[in-house]
Amino acid sequence: MDVQTVLETIAADAARGEMVFPTHARIALRVQRALDDPDCSVDQLSKLISAEPILSAKVVGIANSVAYNPSGRAISDVRSAVSRLGFNTLRSLVSAVIIRQMQEMSPSSEHRALAGRLWEHTAHVAALARVIARRVTQQDPEAAFFAGIVHEVGGFYLIARAADFPGLLDSNLEQWSGTGEAEVGRKVLQALGVPANILGAIEKLWDGYLAMPATSLGDTLLLADQLAPCESPLAELDGMSRHGMTADIDLLVGQEMLSAILADSAEEVDSLTTALKN
């Protein structure tokens, strides 16, 4: 199999907008369009979200996580959750639902399991990115959270399309870490309307160069990706796996070490990761 040609075909299909989503994801896309409407009210948005059970549960669950509810005051209705989270966080959660639905697009249980592992990695990266942005790189935490949510969307699309190319995920996907991930991921992100600053951060992740001191949104994403306790399963297929080893990274941030900041934020990260995975 010519893997490079297959990856180019998948990228071209995404560029043409030939991406078919399950029903839940189509409703989430409708919510995403509403979020881009400056005249959309909290009430209108709440009604749209309430029509989609998966998204409703995700929104309320995240609103009750330690990251967004440090006081421990639980809420149980969508409107209160929307008010607490704000539109920027909701964009991230809508994207999370769309990406999770990609997991169900494959007819192969093996491929769906692979996508499940990829989502576990994604959830850890998104939660870590939010903390690192707020406490290390001084970037917008919600932008970092969103970047973490969507940074592997090309991988999810690859897995969803793998059934059309039998044997693709059994091949050596060295080309994926070369140019394939950026080629496919860029087209999918553009098709989903991801903002330029988020795409730029993910481009830096694909480049793989971490600046010191870490200050940019791209640095934030790179740090989160390398510190995540579970890596992308696609790394195993392209020969770039850490083989279960966690990256040993520490640096001085002001008067604190990164390791101390992460330890202090562990409950917040765990709570947000769990809410995303459920």
One Martini backbone bead per residue (centre of mass of N, CA, C, O) as a GRO file, in nm:
protein
  278
    1MET     BB    1   0.095   0.037   0.023
    2ASP     BB    2   0.042   0.383  -0.045
    3VAL     BB    3   0.036   0.590   0.211
    4GLN     BB    4   0.077   0.875   0.094
    5THR     BB    5  -0.164   0.864  -0.103
    6VAL     BB    6  -0.381   0.818   0.110
    7LEU     BB    7  -0.332   1.078   0.274
    8GLU     BB    8  -0.392   1.268   0.034
    9THR     BB    9  -0.684   1.175  -0.007
   10ILE     BB   10  -0.794   1.244   0.275
   11ALA     BB   11  -0.723   1.545   0.262
   12ALA     BB   12  -0.888   1.613   0.005
   13ASP     BB   13  -1.166   1.538   0.118
   14ALA     BB   14  -1.163   1.749   0.345
   15ALA     BB   15  -1.122   2.001   0.160
   16ARG     BB   16  -1.412   1.937   0.011
   17GLY     BB   17  -1.614   1.852   0.256
   18GLU     BB   18  -1.610   1.517   0.282
   19MET     BB   19  -1.783   1.510   0.576
   20VAL     BB   20  -1.937   1.262   0.768
   21PHE     BB   21  -2.184   1.283   1.023
   22PRO     BB   22  -2.340   1.215   1.281
   23THR     BB   23  -2.613   1.332   1.436
   24HIS     BB   24  -2.481   1.453   1.692
   25ALA     BB   25  -2.271   1.620   1.529
   26ARG     BB   26  -2.471   1.794   1.367
   27ILE     BB   27  -2.587   1.938   1.612
   28ALA     BB   28  -2.317   2.053   1.711
   29LEU     BB   29  -2.271   2.226   1.456
   30ARG     BB   30  -2.516   2.407   1.510
   31VAL     BB   31  -2.404   2.522   1.773
   32GLN     BB   32  -2.147   2.638   1.653
   33ARG     BB   33  -2.291   2.847   1.475
   34ALA     BB   34  -2.430   2.996   1.710
   35LEU     BB   35  -2.162   3.089   1.850
   36ASP     BB   36  -2.096   3.281   1.588
   37ASP     BB   37  -2.343   3.445   1.681
   38PRO     BB   38  -2.376   3.760   1.822
   39ASP     BB   39  -2.709   3.718   1.877
   40CYS     BB   40  -2.674   3.494   2.069
   41SER     BB   41  -2.826   3.358   2.338
   42VAL     BB   42  -2.844   3.179   2.621
   43ASP     BB   43  -3.126   3.064   2.567
   44GLN     BB   44  -3.082   2.959   2.280
   45LEU     BB   45  -2.839   2.779   2.345
   46SER     BB   46  -2.973   2.600   2.560
   47LYS     BB   47  -3.185   2.475   2.369
   48LEU     BB   48  -2.990   2.345   2.172
   49ILE     BB   49  -2.835   2.170   2.378
   50SER     BB   50  -3.088   2.018   2.498
   51ALA     BB   51  -3.129   1.852   2.217
   52GLU     BB   52  -2.841   1.722   2.318
   53PRO     BB   53  -2.753   1.488   2.539
   54ILE     BB   54  -2.445   1.471   2.523
   55LEU     BB   55  -2.388   1.776   2.545
   56SER     BB   56  -2.542   1.832   2.805
   57ALA     BB   57  -2.374   1.646   2.988
   58LYS     BB   58  -2.101   1.780   2.932
   59VAL     BB   59  -2.166   2.067   3.028
   60VAL     BB   60  -2.244   1.996   3.322
   61GLY     BB   61  -1.988   1.836   3.398
   62ILE     BB   62  -1.781   2.067   3.353
   63ALA     BB   63  -1.920   2.279   3.541
   64ASN     BB   64  -1.858   2.066   3.798
   65SER     BB   65  -1.576   2.096   3.787
   66VAL     BB   66  -1.301   2.217   3.942
   67ALA     BB   67  -1.216   2.418   3.716
   68TYR     BB   68  -1.534   2.558   3.726
   69ASN     BB   69  -1.590   2.456   4.057
   70PRO     BB   70  -1.422   2.538   4.334
   71SER     BB   71  -1.675   2.567   4.543
   72GLY     BB   72  -1.891   2.316   4.494
   73ARG     BB   73  -2.142   2.428   4.324
   74ALA     BB   74  -2.389   2.260   4.207
   75ILE     BB   75  -2.535   2.182   3.887
   76SER     BB   76  -2.838   2.073   3.663
   77ASP     BB   77  -2.850   2.293   3.433
   78VAL     BB   78  -2.784   2.425   3.127
   79ARG     BB   79  -2.804   2.731   3.170
   80SER     BB   80  -2.606   2.749   3.409
   81ALA     BB   81  -2.369   2.622   3.256
   82VAL     BB   82  -2.346   2.834   3.033
   83SER     BB   83  -2.293   3.075   3.223
   84ARG     BB   84  -2.035   2.959   3.357
   85LEU     BB   85  -1.856   2.897   3.097
   86GLY     BB   86  -1.912   3.008   2.827
   87PHE     BB   87  -1.850   3.028   2.487
   88ASN     BB   88  -1.556   2.927   2.465
   89THR     BB   89  -1.594   2.657   2.613
   90LEU     BB   90  -1.826   2.553   2.433
   91ARG     BB   91  -1.659   2.516   2.181
   92SER     BB   92  -1.491   2.285   2.296
   93LEU     BB   93  -1.732   2.089   2.359
   94VAL     BB   94  -1.838   2.066   2.075
   95SER     BB   95  -1.577   1.949   1.959
   96ALA     BB   96  -1.573   1.700   2.141
   97VAL     BB   97  -1.831   1.571   2.026
   98ILE     BB   98  -1.743   1.552   1.733
   99ILE     BB   99  -1.493   1.376   1.786
  100ARG     BB  100  -1.633   1.142   1.933
  101GLN     BB  101  -1.811   1.068   1.682
  102MET     BB  102  -1.578   0.965   1.505
  103GLN     BB  103  -1.544   0.699   1.666
  104GLU     BB  104  -1.832   0.582   1.533
  105MET     BB  105  -1.759   0.563   1.214
  106SER     BB  106  -1.638   0.293   1.258
  107PRO     BB  107  -1.688  -0.058   1.191
  108SER     BB  108  -1.442  -0.104   1.379
  109SER     BB  109  -1.358  -0.202   1.694
  110GLU     BB  110  -1.054  -0.153   1.680
  111HIS     BB  111  -1.073   0.143   1.586
  112ARG     BB  112  -1.246   0.246   1.822
  113ALA     BB  113  -1.032   0.181   2.037
  114LEU     BB  114  -0.817   0.368   1.923
  115ALA     BB  115  -0.990   0.626   1.956
  116GLY     BB  116  -1.017   0.600   2.263
  117ARG     BB  117  -0.714   0.643   2.320
  118LEU     BB  118  -0.698   0.919   2.182
  119TRP     BB  119  -0.897   1.058   2.378
  120GLU     BB  120  -0.739   1.024   2.635
  121HIS     BB  121  -0.506   1.198   2.542
  122THR     BB  122  -0.669   1.454   2.480
  123ALA     BB  123  -0.779   1.508   2.766
  124HIS     BB  124  -0.505   1.552   2.901
  125VAL     BB  125  -0.403   1.783   2.723
  126ALA     BB  126  -0.632   1.986   2.773
  127ALA     BB  127  -0.603   2.007   3.082
  128LEU     BB  128  -0.303   2.089   3.086
  129ALA     BB  129  -0.317   2.340   2.902
  130ARG     BB  130  -0.490   2.514   3.090
  131VAL     BB  131  -0.284   2.527   3.324
  132ILE     BB  132  -0.030   2.622   3.171
  133ALA     BB  133  -0.148   2.887   3.067
  134ARG     BB  134  -0.215   3.012   3.353
  135ARG     BB  135   0.084   2.929   3.512
  136VAL     BB  136   0.314   2.967   3.273
  137THR     BB  137   0.248   3.121   2.973
  138GLN     BB  138   0.008   3.334   2.978
  139GLN     BB  139  -0.240   3.223   2.844
  140ASP     BB  140  -0.533   3.135   2.719
  141PRO     BB  141  -0.701   2.879   2.863
  142GLU     BB  142  -0.932   2.833   2.648
  143ALA     BB  143  -0.750   2.813   2.401
  144ALA     BB  144  -0.585   2.572   2.507
  145PHE     BB  145  -0.821   2.379   2.545
  146PHE     BB  146  -0.908   2.379   2.249
  147ALA     BB  147  -0.640   2.283   2.128
  148GLY     BB  148  -0.643   2.012   2.281
  149ILE     BB  149  -0.907   1.899   2.161
  150VAL     BB  150  -0.806   1.939   1.833
  151HIS     BB  151  -0.504   1.823   1.783
  152GLU     BB  152  -0.628   1.511   1.683
  153VAL     BB  153  -0.836   1.525   1.442
  154GLY     BB  154  -0.675   1.385   1.217
  155GLY     BB  155  -0.664   1.107   1.359
  156PHE     BB  156  -0.969   1.056   1.370
  157TYR     BB  157  -1.010   1.069   1.062
  158LEU     BB  158  -0.822   0.841   0.988
  159ILE     BB  159  -0.975   0.619   1.144
  160ALA     BB  160  -1.255   0.665   1.005
  161ARG     BB  161  -1.115   0.597   0.704
  162ALA     BB  162  -0.968   0.314   0.716
  163ALA     BB  163  -1.191   0.122   0.589
  164ASP     BB  164  -1.128   0.236   0.289
  165PHE     BB  165  -0.816   0.119   0.370
  166PRO     BB  166  -0.710  -0.168   0.387
  167GLY     BB  167  -0.431  -0.182   0.618
  168LEU     BB  168  -0.339   0.100   0.712
  169LEU     BB  169  -0.311   0.036   1.039
  170ASP     BB  170  -0.091  -0.204   0.963
  171SER     BB  171   0.104  -0.010   0.886
  172ASN     BB  172   0.367   0.197   0.836
  173LEU     BB  173   0.329   0.540   0.971
  174GLU     BB  174   0.573   0.736   0.909
  175GLN     BB  175   0.422   0.959   0.739
  176TRP     BB  176   0.258   1.084   0.969
  177SER     BB  177   0.507   1.229   1.121
  178GLY     BB  178   0.596   1.381   0.884
  179THR     BB  179   0.325   1.495   0.683
  180GLY     BB  180   0.039   1.371   0.736
  181GLU     BB  181  -0.075   1.511   0.990
  182ALA     BB  182  -0.066   1.799   0.875
  183GLU     BB  183  -0.225   1.753   0.614
  184VAL     BB  184  -0.486   1.644   0.743
  185GLY     BB  185  -0.531   1.832   0.988
  186ARG     BB  186  -0.552   2.101   0.836
  187LYS     BB  187  -0.809   2.032   0.669
  188VAL     BB  188  -0.998   1.967   0.905
  189LEU     BB  189  -0.971   2.233   1.062
  190GLN     BB  190  -1.073   2.409   0.828
  191ALA     BB  191  -1.352   2.266   0.794
  192LEU     BB  192  -1.424   2.348   1.110
  193GLY     BB  193  -1.323   2.652   1.166
  194VAL     BB  194  -1.052   2.700   1.289
  195PRO     BB  195  -0.867   2.920   1.419
  196ALA     BB  196  -0.561   3.055   1.347
  197ASN     BB  197  -0.428   3.042   1.636
  198ILE     BB  198  -0.478   2.738   1.671
  199LEU     BB  199  -0.340   2.636   1.418
  200GLY     BB  200  -0.062   2.755   1.490
  201ALA     BB  201  -0.017   2.582   1.746
  202ILE     BB  202  -0.035   2.306   1.597
  203GLU     BB  203   0.197   2.355   1.405
  204LYS     BB  204   0.407   2.362   1.634
  205LEU     BB  205   0.360   2.075   1.724
  206TRP     BB  206   0.447   1.944   1.456
  207ASP     BB  207   0.738   2.061   1.467
  208GLY     BB  208   0.854   2.017   1.785
  209TYR     BB  209   0.942   2.307   1.906
  210LEU     BB  210   1.063   2.403   2.224
  211ALA     BB  211   1.060   2.683   2.390
  212MET     BB  212   1.302   2.877   2.594
  213PRO     BB  213   1.080   2.999   2.725
  214ALA     BB  214   0.754   2.925   2.770
  215THR     BB  215   0.492   3.139   2.590
  216SER     BB  216   0.316   3.006   2.390
  217LEU     BB  217   0.060   2.824   2.263
  218GLY     BB  218   0.246   2.611   2.139
  219ASP     BB  219   0.407   2.551   2.397
  220THR     BB  220   0.167   2.460   2.563
  221LEU     BB  221   0.097   2.213   2.385
  222LEU     BB  222   0.370   2.071   2.397
  223LEU     BB  223   0.382   2.029   2.700
  224ALA     BB  224   0.117   1.871   2.730
  225ASP     BB  225   0.191   1.640   2.536
  226GLN     BB  226   0.456   1.549   2.695
  227LEU     BB  227   0.302   1.522   2.991
  228ALA     BB  228   0.126   1.313   2.917
  229PRO     BB  229   0.058   0.988   3.037
  230CYS     BB  230  -0.070   0.954   2.743
  231GLU     BB  231  -0.028   0.869   2.426
  232SER     BB  232  -0.052   0.843   2.110
  233PRO     BB  233  -0.125   0.556   1.928
  234LEU     BB  234   0.005   0.658   1.656
  235ALA     BB  235   0.302   0.646   1.754
  236GLU     BB  236   0.323   0.334   1.727
  237LEU     BB  237   0.274   0.329   1.406
  238ASP     BB  238   0.532   0.547   1.347
  239GLY     BB  239   0.778   0.497   1.566
  240MET     BB  240   0.730   0.746   1.813
  241SER     BB  241   0.733   0.612   2.077
  242ARG     BB  242   0.782   0.612   2.440
  243HIS     BB  243   0.712   0.340   2.579
  244GLY     BB  244   0.570   0.457   2.865
  245MET     BB  245   0.727   0.717   2.888
  246THR     BB  246   0.768   0.998   3.069
  247ALA     BB  247   0.832   1.307   3.043
  248ASP     BB  248   1.129   1.489   3.157
  249ILE     BB  249   1.001   1.793   3.276
  250ASP     BB  250   1.165   2.096   3.393
  251LEU     BB  251   1.094   2.431   3.530
  252LEU     BB  252   1.125   2.769   3.584
  253VAL     BB  253   0.847   2.961   3.733
  254GLY     BB  254   0.969   3.199   3.861
  255GLN     BB  255   0.946   3.052   4.193
  256GLU     BB  256   0.861   2.789   4.035
  257MET     BB  257   0.809   2.468   3.962
  258LEU     BB  258   0.646   2.280   3.741
  259SER     BB  259   0.599   2.032   3.925
  260ALA     BB  260   0.452   2.199   4.148
  261ILE     BB  261   0.221   2.304   3.977
  262LEU     BB  262   0.108   2.026   3.893
  263ALA     BB  263   0.058   1.922   4.178
  264ASP     BB  264  -0.140   2.158   4.259
  265SER     BB  265  -0.328   2.079   3.981
  266ALA     BB  266  -0.427   1.779   3.985
  267GLU     BB  267  -0.731   1.797   4.050
  268GLU     BB  268  -0.811   1.968   3.808
  269VAL     BB  269  -0.709   1.776   3.588
  270ASP     BB  270  -0.866   1.521   3.672
  271SER     BB  271  -1.151   1.640   3.656
  272LEU     BB  272  -1.141   1.724   3.353
  273THR     BB  273  -1.062   1.454   3.231
  274THR     BB  274  -1.306   1.292   3.333
  275ALA     BB  275  -1.527   1.468   3.200
  276LEU     BB  276  -1.429   1.414   2.906
  277LYS     BB  277  -1.440   1.092   2.912
  278ASN     BB  278  -1.762   1.064   2.988
   0.00000   0.00000   0.00000
